[in-house]
Amino acid sequence: MNALAFKVTRKNGEYVKPTLLPSPRNPAPAFGLLDGIMAGVCLGGLVVLISLLLRG
């Protein structure tokens, strides 16, 4: 998401200078190794729970 900044001078010649500031890029991935491990553990637990409920 970009930001729009304004520079305003009011003493002599009133002018407005808009500037478009680029958004900072985050080099970190959205999902890391620990997130994947946690999702796998939760999904595995859910599969085991459903299999135990269907068996009995």
N, CA, C and O atoms as a Maestro MAE file, in Angstrom:
{
 s_m_m2io_version
 :::
 2.0.0
}

f_m_ct {
 s_m_title
 :::
 protein
 m_atom[224] {
  # First column is atom index #
  i_m_mmod_type
  r_m_x_coord
  r_m_y_coord
  r_m_z_coord
  i_m_residue_number
  s_m_chain_name
  s_m_pdb_residue_name
  s_m_pdb_atom_name
  i_m_atomic_number
  :::
  1 25 0.847 -1.164 0.000 1 A "MET " " N  " 7
  2 3 0.000 0.000 0.000 1 A "MET " " CA " 6
  3 2 0.899 1.236 0.000 1 A "MET " " C  " 6
  4 15 1.808 1.357 0.822 1 A "MET " " O  " 8
  5 25 0.636 2.135 -0.917 2 A "ASN " " N  " 7
  6 3 1.433 3.347 -1.024 2 A "ASN " " CA " 6
  7 2 0.824 4.463 -0.186 2 A "ASN " " C  " 6
  8 15 -0.373 4.453 0.105 2 A "ASN " " O  " 8
  9 25 1.649 5.415 0.195 3 A "ALA " " N  " 7
  10 3 1.192 6.550 0.989 3 A "ALA " " CA " 6
  11 2 1.348 7.819 0.155 3 A "ALA " " C  " 6
  12 15 2.257 7.922 -0.668 3 A "ALA " " O  " 8
  13 25 0.480 8.753 0.368 4 A "LEU " " N  " 7
  14 3 0.531 10.033 -0.323 4 A "LEU " " CA " 6
  15 2 0.878 11.104 0.699 4 A "LEU " " C  " 6
  16 15 0.136 11.321 1.657 4 A "LEU " " O  " 8
  17 25 2.010 11.775 0.493 5 A "ALA " " N  " 7
  18 3 2.463 12.813 1.419 5 A "ALA " " CA " 6
  19 2 2.403 14.167 0.704 5 A "ALA " " C  " 6
  20 15 2.587 14.243 -0.511 5 A "ALA " " O  " 8
  21 25 2.146 15.222 1.461 6 A "PHE " " N  " 7
  22 3 2.042 16.566 0.902 6 A "PHE " " CA " 6
  23 2 3.060 17.479 1.549 6 A "PHE " " C  " 6
  24 15 3.292 17.410 2.756 6 A "PHE " " O  " 8
  25 25 3.676 18.348 0.730 7 A "LYS " " N  " 7
  26 3 4.565 19.380 1.250 7 A "LYS " " CA " 6
  27 2 3.901 20.713 0.938 7 A "LYS " " C  " 6
  28 15 3.667 21.039 -0.226 7 A "LYS " " O  " 8
  29 25 3.601 21.475 1.970 8 A "VAL " " N  " 7
  30 3 2.858 22.728 1.802 8 A "VAL " " CA " 6
  31 2 3.717 23.877 2.296 8 A "VAL " " C  " 6
  32 15 4.253 23.823 3.403 8 A "VAL " " O  " 8
  33 25 3.851 24.918 1.483 9 A "THR " " N  " 7
  34 3 4.563 26.130 1.875 9 A "THR " " CA " 6
  35 2 3.567 27.286 1.878 9 A "THR " " C  " 6
  36 15 2.866 27.488 0.887 9 A "THR " " O  " 8
  37 25 3.488 28.054 2.976 10 A "ARG " " N  " 7
  38 3 2.498 29.114 3.084 10 A "ARG " " CA " 6
  39 2 3.090 30.512 3.220 10 A "ARG " " C  " 6
  40 15 2.348 31.490 3.132 10 A "ARG " " O  " 8
  41 25 4.380 30.641 3.430 11 A "LYS " " N  " 7
  42 3 4.953 31.974 3.654 11 A "LYS " " CA " 6
  43 2 4.878 32.845 2.398 11 A "LYS " " C  " 6
  44 15 4.209 33.879 2.406 11 A "LYS " " O  " 8
  45 25 5.555 32.441 1.321 12 A "ASN " " N  " 7
  46 3 5.624 33.273 0.123 12 A "ASN " " CA " 6
  47 2 4.680 32.809 -0.979 12 A "ASN " " C  " 6
  48 15 3.723 33.504 -1.317 12 A "ASN " " O  " 8
  49 25 4.938 31.692 -1.508 13 A "GLY " " N  " 7
  50 3 4.112 31.207 -2.614 13 A "GLY " " CA " 6
  51 2 3.403 29.943 -2.224 13 A "GLY " " C  " 6
  52 15 3.980 28.857 -2.274 13 A "GLY " " O  " 8
  53 25 2.158 30.074 -1.836 14 A "GLU " " N  " 7
  54 3 1.409 28.906 -1.354 14 A "GLU " " CA " 6
  55 2 1.354 27.842 -2.445 14 A "GLU " " C  " 6
  56 15 0.768 28.070 -3.504 14 A "GLU " " O  " 8
  57 25 1.949 26.703 -2.199 15 A "TYR " " N  " 7
  58 3 1.884 25.598 -3.151 15 A "TYR " " CA " 6
  59 2 1.806 24.286 -2.392 15 A "TYR " " C  " 6
  60 15 2.239 24.176 -1.245 15 A "TYR " " O  " 8
  61 25 1.259 23.330 -3.043 16 A "VAL " " N  " 7
  62 3 1.134 21.990 -2.480 16 A "VAL " " CA " 6
  63 2 1.886 21.048 -3.407 16 A "VAL " " C  " 6
  64 15 1.630 21.018 -4.610 16 A "VAL " " O  " 8
  65 25 2.803 20.287 -2.853 17 A "LYS " " N  " 7
  66 3 3.584 19.338 -3.640 17 A "LYS " " CA " 6
  67 2 3.260 17.918 -3.154 17 A "LYS " " C  " 6
  68 15 3.770 17.489 -2.119 17 A "LYS " " O  " 8
  69 25 2.422 17.195 -3.888 18 A "PRO " " N  " 7
  70 3 2.130 15.817 -3.485 18 A "PRO " " CA " 6
  71 2 3.271 14.877 -3.873 18 A "PRO " " C  " 6
  72 15 3.878 15.018 -4.934 18 A "PRO " " O  " 8
  73 25 3.546 13.929 -3.003 19 A "THR " " N  " 7
  74 3 4.592 12.943 -3.242 19 A "THR " " CA " 6
  75 2 4.038 11.561 -2.930 19 A "THR " " C  " 6
  76 15 3.399 11.353 -1.898 19 A "THR " " O  " 8
  77 25 4.287 10.631 -3.823 20 A "LEU " " N  " 7
  78 3 3.845 9.257 -3.614 20 A "LEU " " CA " 6
  79 2 4.990 8.465 -3.016 20 A "LEU " " C  " 6
  80 15 6.026 8.282 -3.655 20 A "LEU " " O  " 8
  81 25 4.803 7.989 -1.773 21 A "LEU " " N  " 7
  82 3 5.827 7.222 -1.079 21 A "LEU " " CA " 6
  83 2 5.565 5.735 -1.281 21 A "LEU " " C  " 6
  84 15 4.465 5.266 -0.992 21 A "LEU " " O  " 8
  85 25 6.545 4.986 -1.769 22 A "PRO " " N  " 7
  86 3 6.325 3.548 -1.962 22 A "PRO " " CA " 6
  87 2 6.239 2.820 -0.626 22 A "PRO " " C  " 6
  88 15 6.836 3.227 0.370 22 A "PRO " " O  " 8
  89 25 5.490 1.751 -0.638 23 A "SER " " N  " 7
  90 3 5.348 0.973 0.589 23 A "SER " " CA " 6
  91 2 6.622 0.166 0.829 23 A "SER " " C  " 6
  92 15 7.287 -0.249 -0.120 23 A "SER " " O  " 8
  93 25 6.957 -0.052 2.094 24 A "PRO " " N  " 7
  94 3 8.140 -0.873 2.384 24 A "PRO " " CA " 6
  95 2 7.848 -2.329 2.057 24 A "PRO " " C  " 6
  96 15 6.772 -2.844 2.361 24 A "PRO " " O  " 8
  97 25 8.799 -2.969 1.447 25 A "ARG " " N  " 7
  98 3 8.638 -4.380 1.092 25 A "ARG " " CA " 6
  99 2 9.138 -5.242 2.238 25 A "ARG " " C  " 6
  100 15 10.240 -5.043 2.751 25 A "ARG " " O  " 8
  101 25 8.316 -6.196 2.630 26 A "ASN " " N  " 7
  102 3 8.684 -7.103 3.710 26 A "ASN " " CA " 6
  103 2 9.304 -8.355 3.090 26 A "ASN " " C  " 6
  104 15 8.603 -9.110 2.417 26 A "ASN " " O  " 8
  105 25 10.594 -8.591 3.299 27 A "PRO " " N  " 7
  106 3 11.222 -9.756 2.674 27 A "PRO " " CA " 6
  107 2 10.876 -11.085 3.346 27 A "PRO " " C  " 6
  108 15 11.158 -12.150 2.796 27 A "PRO " " O  " 8
  109 25 10.270 -11.029 4.526 28 A "ALA " " N  " 7
  110 3 9.940 -12.264 5.250 28 A "ALA " " CA " 6
  111 2 8.747 -12.947 4.584 28 A "ALA " " C  " 6
  112 15 7.806 -12.270 4.171 28 A "ALA " " O  " 8
  113 25 8.770 -14.264 4.474 29 A "PRO " " N  " 7
  114 3 7.632 -14.968 3.883 29 A "PRO " " CA " 6
  115 2 6.425 -14.910 4.814 29 A "PRO " " C  " 6
  116 15 6.571 -14.709 6.020 29 A "PRO " " O  " 8
  117 25 5.248 -15.085 4.254 30 A "ALA " " N  " 7
  118 3 4.024 -15.009 5.055 30 A "ALA " " CA " 6
  119 2 3.937 -16.186 6.020 30 A "ALA " " C  " 6
  120 15 3.491 -16.024 7.156 30 A "ALA " " O  " 8
  121 25 4.364 -17.377 5.574 31 A "PHE " " N  " 7
  122 3 4.312 -18.561 6.422 31 A "PHE " " CA " 6
  123 2 5.719 -19.126 6.545 31 A "PHE " " C  " 6
  124 15 6.387 -19.387 5.545 31 A "PHE " " O  " 8
  125 25 6.155 -19.308 7.768 32 A "GLY " " N  " 7
  126 3 7.484 -19.847 8.010 32 A "GLY " " CA " 6
  127 2 7.434 -21.332 8.299 32 A "GLY " " C  " 6
  128 15 6.391 -21.974 8.175 32 A "GLY " " O  " 8
  129 25 8.562 -21.856 8.681 33 A "LEU " " N  " 7
  130 3 8.674 -23.292 8.968 33 A "LEU " " CA " 6
  131 2 7.829 -23.682 10.176 33 A "LEU " " C  " 6
  132 15 7.147 -24.707 10.157 33 A "LEU " " O  " 8
  133 25 7.876 -22.865 11.224 34 A "LEU " " N  " 7
  134 3 7.094 -23.192 12.428 34 A "LEU " " CA " 6
  135 2 5.597 -23.146 12.159 34 A "LEU " " C  " 6
  136 15 4.842 -23.940 12.719 34 A "LEU " " O  " 8
  137 25 5.163 -22.225 11.311 35 A "ASP " " N  " 7
  138 3 3.741 -22.163 10.968 35 A "ASP " " CA " 6
  139 2 3.308 -23.433 10.237 35 A "ASP " " C  " 6
  140 15 2.218 -23.950 10.478 35 A "ASP " " O  " 8
  141 25 4.161 -23.930 9.347 36 A "GLY " " N  " 7
  142 3 3.850 -25.154 8.626 36 A "GLY " " CA " 6
  143 2 3.801 -26.361 9.542 36 A "GLY " " C  " 6
  144 15 2.944 -27.232 9.390 36 A "GLY " " O  " 8
  145 25 4.732 -26.414 10.503 37 A "ILE " " N  " 7
  146 3 4.748 -27.525 11.460 37 A "ILE " " CA " 6
  147 2 3.489 -27.502 12.322 37 A "ILE " " C  " 6
  148 15 2.867 -28.538 12.556 37 A "ILE " " O  " 8
  149 25 3.123 -26.321 12.789 38 A "MET " " N  " 7
  150 3 1.923 -26.209 13.628 38 A "MET " " CA " 6
  151 2 0.665 -26.578 12.856 38 A "MET " " C  " 6
  152 15 -0.221 -27.237 13.399 38 A "MET " " O  " 8
  153 25 0.576 -26.163 11.601 39 A "ALA " " N  " 7
  154 3 -0.591 -26.516 10.789 39 A "ALA " " CA " 6
  155 2 -0.639 -28.026 10.571 39 A "ALA " " C  " 6
  156 15 -1.714 -28.626 10.605 39 A "ALA " " O  " 8
  157 25 0.521 -28.641 10.347 40 A "GLY " " N  " 7
  158 3 0.559 -30.091 10.166 40 A "GLY " " CA " 6
  159 2 0.148 -30.844 11.409 40 A "GLY " " C  " 6
  160 15 -0.580 -31.833 11.324 40 A "GLY " " O  " 8
  161 25 0.603 -30.391 12.562 41 A "VAL " " N  " 7
  162 3 0.241 -31.042 13.826 41 A "VAL " " CA " 6
  163 2 -1.258 -30.904 14.086 41 A "VAL " " C  " 6
  164 15 -1.906 -31.864 14.504 41 A "VAL " " O  " 8
  165 25 -1.801 -29.737 13.846 42 A "CYS " " N  " 7
  166 3 -3.241 -29.535 14.071 42 A "CYS " " CA " 6
  167 2 -4.073 -30.371 13.104 42 A "CYS " " C  " 6
  168 15 -5.079 -30.966 13.492 42 A "CYS " " O  " 8
  169 25 -3.648 -30.413 11.850 43 A "LEU " " N  " 7
  170 3 -4.381 -31.197 10.865 43 A "LEU " " CA " 6
  171 2 -4.276 -32.691 11.178 43 A "LEU " " C  " 6
  172 15 -5.255 -33.425 11.046 43 A "LEU " " O  " 8
  173 25 -3.106 -33.130 11.587 44 A "GLY " " N  " 7
  174 3 -2.940 -34.539 11.968 44 A "GLY " " CA " 6
  175 2 -3.789 -34.908 13.162 44 A "GLY " " C  " 6
  176 15 -4.395 -35.980 13.186 44 A "GLY " " O  " 8
  177 25 -3.842 -34.039 14.151 45 A "GLY " " N  " 7
  178 3 -4.689 -34.287 15.315 45 A "GLY " " CA " 6
  179 2 -6.155 -34.340 14.956 45 A "GLY " " C  " 6
  180 15 -6.909 -35.137 15.514 45 A "GLY " " O  " 8
  181 25 -6.559 -33.501 14.030 46 A "LEU " " N  " 7
  182 3 -7.953 -33.504 13.595 46 A "LEU " " CA " 6
  183 2 -8.296 -34.794 12.860 46 A "LEU " " C  " 6
  184 15 -9.383 -35.343 13.036 46 A "LEU " " O  " 8
  185 25 -7.378 -35.271 12.043 47 A "VAL " " N  " 7
  186 3 -7.604 -36.538 11.324 47 A "VAL " " CA " 6
  187 2 -7.708 -37.690 12.312 47 A "VAL " " C  " 6
  188 15 -8.582 -38.545 12.173 47 A "VAL " " O  " 8
  189 25 -6.836 -37.723 13.300 48 A "VAL " " N  " 7
  190 3 -6.884 -38.791 14.309 48 A "VAL " " CA " 6
  191 2 -8.194 -38.723 15.089 48 A "VAL " " C  " 6
  192 15 -8.815 -39.756 15.344 48 A "VAL " " O  " 8
  193 25 -8.620 -37.524 15.469 49 A "LEU " " N  " 7
  194 3 -9.865 -37.369 16.218 49 A "LEU " " CA " 6
  195 2 -11.066 -37.829 15.403 49 A "LEU " " C  " 6
  196 15 -11.947 -38.513 15.924 49 A "LEU " " O  " 8
  197 25 -11.105 -37.462 14.150 50 A "ILE " " N  " 7
  198 3 -12.234 -37.883 13.298 50 A "ILE " " CA " 6
  199 2 -12.218 -39.394 13.087 50 A "ILE " " C  " 6
  200 15 -13.270 -40.032 13.099 50 A "ILE " " O  " 8
  201 25 -11.028 -39.973 12.893 51 A "SER " " N  " 7
  202 3 -10.960 -41.432 12.700 51 A "SER " " CA " 6
  203 2 -11.395 -42.178 13.965 51 A "SER " " C  " 6
  204 15 -12.037 -43.225 13.869 51 A "SER " " O  " 8
  205 25 -11.059 -41.660 15.138 52 A "LEU " " N  " 7
  206 3 -11.489 -42.303 16.390 52 A "LEU " " CA " 6
  207 2 -12.994 -42.171 16.580 52 A "LEU " " C  " 6
  208 15 -13.632 -43.088 17.098 52 A "LEU " " O  " 8
  209 25 -13.573 -41.040 16.168 53 A "LEU " " N  " 7
  210 3 -15.012 -40.865 16.304 53 A "LEU " " CA " 6
  211 2 -15.767 -41.761 15.334 53 A "LEU " " C  " 6
  212 15 -16.829 -42.277 15.679 53 A "LEU " " O  " 8
  213 25 -15.244 -41.956 14.134 54 A "LEU " " N  " 7
  214 3 -15.937 -42.786 13.146 54 A "LEU " " CA " 6
  215 2 -15.779 -44.274 13.455 54 A "LEU " " C  " 6
  216 15 -16.643 -45.075 13.100 54 A "LEU " " O  " 8
  217 25 -14.687 -44.645 14.111 55 A "ARG " " N  " 7
  218 3 -14.433 -46.047 14.425 55 A "ARG " " CA " 6
  219 2 -15.372 -46.537 15.531 55 A "ARG " " C  " 6
  220 15 -15.896 -47.649 15.464 55 A "ARG " " O  " 8
  221 25 -15.576 -45.704 16.538 56 A "GLY " " N  " 7
  222 3 -16.339 -46.137 17.696 56 A "GLY " " CA " 6
  223 2 -17.750 -45.859 17.569 56 A "GLY " " C  " 6
  224 15 -18.524 -46.170 18.475 56 A "GLY " " O  " 8
  :::
 }
 m_bond[223] {
  # First column is bond index #
  i_m_from
  i_m_to
  i_m_order
  :::
  1 1 2 1
  2 2 3 1
  3 3 4 2
  4 3 5 1
  5 5 6 1
  6 6 7 1
  7 7 8 2
  8 7 9 1
  9 9 10 1
  10 10 11 1
  11 11 12 2
  12 11 13 1
  13 13 14 1
  14 14 15 1
  15 15 16 2
  16 15 17 1
  17 17 18 1
  18 18 19 1
  19 19 20 2
  20 19 21 1
  21 21 22 1
  22 22 23 1
  23 23 24 2
  24 23 25 1
  25 25 26 1
  26 26 27 1
  27 27 28 2
  28 27 29 1
  29 29 30 1
  30 30 31 1
  31 31 32 2
  32 31 33 1
  33 33 34 1
  34 34 35 1
  35 35 36 2
  36 35 37 1
  37 37 38 1
  38 38 39 1
  39 39 40 2
  40 39 41 1
  41 41 42 1
  42 42 43 1
  43 43 44 2
  44 43 45 1
  45 45 46 1
  46 46 47 1
  47 47 48 2
  48 47 49 1
  49 49 50 1
  50 50 51 1
  51 51 52 2
  52 51 53 1
  53 53 54 1
  54 54 55 1
  55 55 56 2
  56 55 57 1
  57 57 58 1
  58 58 59 1
  59 59 60 2
  60 59 61 1
  61 61 62 1
  62 62 63 1
  63 63 64 2
  64 63 65 1
  65 65 66 1
  66 66 67 1
  67 67 68 2
  68 67 69 1
  69 69 70 1
  70 70 71 1
  71 71 72 2
  72 71 73 1
  73 73 74 1
  74 74 75 1
  75 75 76 2
  76 75 77 1
  77 77 78 1
  78 78 79 1
  79 79 80 2
  80 79 81 1
  81 81 82 1
  82 82 83 1
  83 83 84 2
  84 83 85 1
  85 85 86 1
  86 86 87 1
  87 87 88 2
  88 87 89 1
  89 89 90 1
  90 90 91 1
  91 91 92 2
  92 91 93 1
  93 93 94 1
  94 94 95 1
  95 95 96 2
  96 95 97 1
  97 97 98 1
  98 98 99 1
  99 99 100 2
  100 99 101 1
  101 101 102 1
  102 102 103 1
  103 103 104 2
  104 103 105 1
  105 105 106 1
  106 106 107 1
  107 107 108 2
  108 107 109 1
  109 109 110 1
  110 110 111 1
  111 111 112 2
  112 111 113 1
  113 113 114 1
  114 114 115 1
  115 115 116 2
  116 115 117 1
  117 117 118 1
  118 118 119 1
  119 119 120 2
  120 119 121 1
  121 121 122 1
  122 122 123 1
  123 123 124 2
  124 123 125 1
  125 125 126 1
  126 126 127 1
  127 127 128 2
  128 127 129 1
  129 129 130 1
  130 130 131 1
  131 131 132 2
  132 131 133 1
  133 133 134 1
  134 134 135 1
  135 135 136 2
  136 135 137 1
  137 137 138 1
  138 138 139 1
  139 139 140 2
  140 139 141 1
  141 141 142 1
  142 142 143 1
  143 143 144 2
  144 143 145 1
  145 145 146 1
  146 146 147 1
  147 147 148 2
  148 147 149 1
  149 149 150 1
  150 150 151 1
  151 151 152 2
  152 151 153 1
  153 153 154 1
  154 154 155 1
  155 155 156 2
  156 155 157 1
  157 157 158 1
  158 158 159 1
  159 159 160 2
  160 159 161 1
  161 161 162 1
  162 162 163 1
  163 163 164 2
  164 163 165 1
  165 165 166 1
  166 166 167 1
  167 167 168 2
  168 167 169 1
  169 169 170 1
  170 170 171 1
  171 171 172 2
  172 171 173 1
  173 173 174 1
  174 174 175 1
  175 175 176 2
  176 175 177 1
  177 177 178 1
  178 178 179 1
  179 179 180 2
  180 179 181 1
  181 181 182 1
  182 182 183 1
  183 183 184 2
  184 183 185 1
  185 185 186 1
  186 186 187 1
  187 187 188 2
  188 187 189 1
  189 189 190 1
  190 190 191 1
  191 191 192 2
  192 191 193 1
  193 193 194 1
  194 194 195 1
  195 195 196 2
  196 195 197 1
  197 197 198 1
  198 198 199 1
  199 199 200 2
  200 199 201 1
  201 201 202 1
  202 202 203 1
  203 203 204 2
  204 203 205 1
  205 205 206 1
  206 206 207 1
  207 207 208 2
  208 207 209 1
  209 209 210 1
  210 210 211 1
  211 211 212 2
  212 211 213 1
  213 213 214 1
  214 214 215 1
  215 215 216 2
  216 215 217 1
  217 217 218 1
  218 218 219 1
  219 219 220 2
  220 219 221 1
  221 221 222 1
  222 222 223 1
  223 223 224 2
  :::
 }
}
